[in-house]
Amino acid sequence: MRNGRRQSTSPIERLRLAIDCMPVATREAMLEGVRANERIIVGAYVDEHGGVCPMLAAHRCGGRTDFLSFAKSWDRFARAKGGPRRASEREVRILMAQLEGSLASTTGLELDTAIKEHGKLMSRRVRKGRRRRLPDAADPSGEILARRLRRPRLGARVSRSADVSQMPSPGRTNIISGMMQAGEVLSR
């Protein structure tokens, strides 16, 4: 747990963080879509005048990612209240600058790229037959047989005349204020 006050981030910092978390292909598609559409909106996905939000613009340009945190941070940044409205030129310029800056700072080590490369390596490995098969015992295909375990013998500690039904089973436990003691009956 943290001590002290929670540091607040500005809406533009949250917007940049949401942009940086998107896949590179989505960021590129969003930048292309924002440049191509003359009416970018805030507060809704679409409006009746043909305006689109930046995420839909990205979707139409091939960035097939749904990223709710971006939509929320975009609306928070633009102070969307109530219904949809056209984004100001300043808001659109800031969005484009953030997208360009995010794309310029990519290192090539993004998660989506790593996942694709891993998938290609695994598919090559399977095609070449190098994938290790599990032994047949790990996946039984036949009937599974089970038997009841015998009751453990009490041994020399207990005389045969003692009432065995009153004896606790060695496999059960008693939980008393967080402490478990072996050999006692489970009680709650």
N, C-alpha and C positions, 0 to 999 in steps of 0.2 A: 504494500500500500504506500501511496505517496503521501508525504507530509507537505503541508504548505498549500498555496493556492494553485489552482489549475491554470496553466497558461492558455490563453485564448489565441486563436489564429484568426487572421482577417479573412473575409470572404474570398479575396483574390488568392490568398495562399491555399485555401481549401479547394478552389477551382483548379489551381495548378496541380495540387496533389491528385485530384480526381483525373485530370488529364494525363499525368505521369503514370497512373495505374492502368490506363487503357492500353490495349495492344497497339503496336506501332502501326499496323495496317488500318486500324480504326482511327487513329490520330490523323494519318495521311488522308483517309477518306473524308473525315470531318473537315479538315482544312480545305480540301477540294470542294466539298459540298457547301461550305460557308461562302467560299469565293464565288461559286456558281449561282447560288440563290440570292435574289435581291431582297427577299423579305425573310429575315431571321426573326423568330419570335421568342418571347419569354412567357412562362406561365402555363404553357400547354404544348401538346405534341404538334398540333396543327391548328390553324384558324380558318375562318370562312373566306378569307381574302387570299388564300394560297400561301400563307406563311408557314414555315416549318421550324421546328426546334433544331439545334445543331446535331442532336443525336439522329433525328430522322434524315437530316441532310447527309450525314455519314452513312446511314443505312442505304440511302438511295445511290450512293457512290461506291457501294461494295463493302463497307465496313459493317458486317453483320454481327454486331455485338450489342447486347442490351446492357447498359451500365447505369443503374439507377442512381448511384452516388454522384455521377456526373450531372444528371438531370437536376438533382436536389441542389448541388453546389452551384450550378448555373443559375437556377432560380433564386437562390440565396444571394449570389453575387449581384444579380440584376434587380434585387428587391421586388420580386414578382408578388403582387398582392391581387387576390381575386382571380379575374379572368386573364386571357391571353392579351398581350400587347406586343407591338413591334419593338424589337431591341434597338436601342439608340446606336448611332454610328460609333460612338465612343466604346460602348459595350462590345460591339462586333470587332472593332479594331483590337481591343484588349484580348478578346478570345483568340483572334488570329495570331497575335503576338505570342500568347501563351502556347498555342499549338506549335508555332514555328520554333519557339525556344525549347519546347519539350522534344521536338523531333531533332533539333540540332544537338541536344545533349544525350541522345541515345548512344549507348555503348555497344550495342549488338549482343548484349547478354540478357535480353528480355526473356521472360518466362515462356511466352508463346513460341518463340524461336527455339528455345531449348526443348520444349515438349515436342515440336515437330521433328527436330533432329533425333531425339530419342526414339520416336515412333518409326522413323526411317531405319535407324540402326536395328531396332527390334524386328522389323519386317524382313530385313535382309538376313538376320540371324535365323529366323524361322524358315525362310526359303532355302537356306543352305543346309538345313537339317541339323543345326548345331544345338537346337533346343533340347535340353535334358528332359527325358520322360520320367515321370514318377513311377516307382515300382508298383506292381499290381496290388501289393498289400495296402498301399496308401488309398486305393479307391476300390473297395470290394464290390464286385458286381453280383455276387451270389447272395444267398440267404445269410443273414447275420444271426448267429446263435448266441444266446445268453443263458446263464444259469444263475440261480439264487445262491448267494454266498452263505456258507454255514455260519451258525452262531459260534463265536469263539469260545473255546473251552476256558472255564474259569480257573482251572489248575488247582494246585494244592492250597492256595490261600483261603479258599472258601470250602467249608465242609458240605457234603452232599445233602445234609439235612436243612441247610439254609434255604429260605424262600428265594428262588432265582428271579421271580417276577418283581421283587422289590429292589433287586440289584440294578444299578445303573448300567447302561450299555457302554462299553469302553469307547465307542465311536461317537458319542453324543457329548455336547458341552453345555455348561451352565453360564449364562451371561448375567453377571451381577455388576451393575454400575461400570460397565466397560471392561471388566475383567472376565476372562474365560478360564474356566478350570476344567481340565480334562477329566473324564470319568463321571461327570454329573449330568443330570437330566437337563435339557434345554428348557428354561422357563422364561416367561416374559411378563 
